[in-house]
Structures are given as C-alpha cells and as structure tokens.
Amino acid sequence: MALEIDAQVEGIHREGFCILPQHLPQELMEECNQAFLPIVRQFHAEHADNPNRGPCRHYIPLKLEPPFYDRRIFDDDAIVAILQVVLGEDMSMDQYASDTPLKGSVYQDVHADIGSLFDEEPEMWHPPAVIAVNFPFVDVPPERGPFEVARGSHLLPKSEALAKIEAGEIPLEPLLFEAGDVLIRDPRCLHRGSPNRTDTPRGAAVIGCHRGWFRRERNQESGVMPKAVWQGLSKRERRHLRHYEKWVE
C-alpha cells in the first residue's frame, strides 16, 4: 500500500492531481445523488437569476449527515494516508460542499481555486497548503460538464501557465469519471468547469482539506453536523473534522 500511496502523492505533486478509480461504493454515490437532487432543484429555483458559479452552475454547502456523511468517505484509509503525506498528520477538513452544473451552464474562465500564500511573492512556488477531494455522485461523460484541468500548471507562475494554455502549449484535459471515482487535487492547478448539456445535474462533492496551521474564514453556511453524527465519529475523524465541533447542532 505504501508504494501505491507514494505514487498517488507523486501524481499530485507532478501533475496537480491523482485519481482513485472506483474507490467509493457506487450504491453510496447513488444514495447521495437521490438525496441531492431535490436540494439542487430547490437551490436552482431560488437562485436561477443569481447563480454563484456562473449560469446554471451552483456551489451548495452539504450538511455532514447521512448519506453525505459516511465513514467510508471521511475515514477511508487510502484517502487519509494521501492527505497526511501531502499536508501533514495534523491536517484538517473544514469545507464540505457540492459543485453542480445544470443544463444551460457554460465554460468557466480558467482559474485556480486559491492564490499564493504570500501576497508580496504571488508567483513563488511552495508545497500545497490546501488539497481538494472531489467525487461525483453520477457518471461524468463528455456531455455532462466534466472538470477540465491543465496538468502541471500549478508548478508555473500563474501568468505563464495561462499564457501557455492560451497558446495551446498546455491542453485543458476533460476528466471523465464514473460514480465512485475520487479526484484528489492541488487547487492551484488551473482548471475550469465545462457545460452540462444533459438533463441530469452533475452533482459532485468537494472536501476542502488543509495543513494544521492554515486558517481561512468559514461560517455556519459552510456546513453543519448533527450531534448524533459527531458522537459517532472515530477518534481520527474527530481530529480531522475538529473545526466542525462548534457547528454541531
């Protein structure tokens, strides 16, 4: 297992991401999708005129309760091992949300999810302080709004990477997934969302993870956890989800 973990970590450092194929149970993803569909439909009805991620594309916090919370996701040995190698054993998880394009969505601008740690040296490279764990609730073929990524772009100054993408020197590669696949990525790696041309919402979850010393603003809308879930967490989960303790309800 150590060699496999090392290979995945090397992929994150070199390419900006790694993929764990069919790592989460498909039946769990189907449960998540069925629970998520009424949430995204209601959110879209309320925010159709003011979407927060572009036309027909929504970022929606997820509550840490079944089926969205499941120990097979948050306490998975391989996922945790990769995160701890990249971010350190004191890493934590402080964000849980969904990113969902619907029919009518468009290409996003190419972007990174976070900037440099150092305002005075925005182009200086440093190891990742933040890692995103993504997993779709449904299969993601080319017509269902796949995530497009520029491999290795996190290793370049952002202005240089954008220029290379514009010139076609670094392609934007669509990542096609099946429900159960897991994407672990450096959010500095440049990427964009693509249009969903189907009638099926492309629900995908993201767990935001960071080094123990890293701090960022979060509020109750970032996700809450029922008391019964908190009480049932393993010791390792409580350590990783420690920032949620004040939002237990």
KAJO-V474216 format. One record per helix or strand of 3 or more residues. SS is the DSSP state (H for helix, E for strand). FROM is the first residue (numbers start at 0). TO is the last residue. If there is no record, write none. Layout:
BEGIN
[[SS | FROM | TO] [SS | FROM | TO]]
END
This chain:
BEGIN
[[H | 1 | 14] [E | 16 | 19] [H | 25 | 46] [E | 56 | 60] [H | 70 | 73] [H | 76 | 86] [E | 91 | 100] [H | 118 | 120] [E | 129 | 135] [E | 146 | 148] [H | 152 | 154] [H | 157 | 165] [E | 172 | 174] [E | 181 | 184] [E | 190 | 192] [E | 203 | 209] [H | 219 | 221] [H | 226 | 231] [H | 234 | 239] [H | 241 | 246]]
END
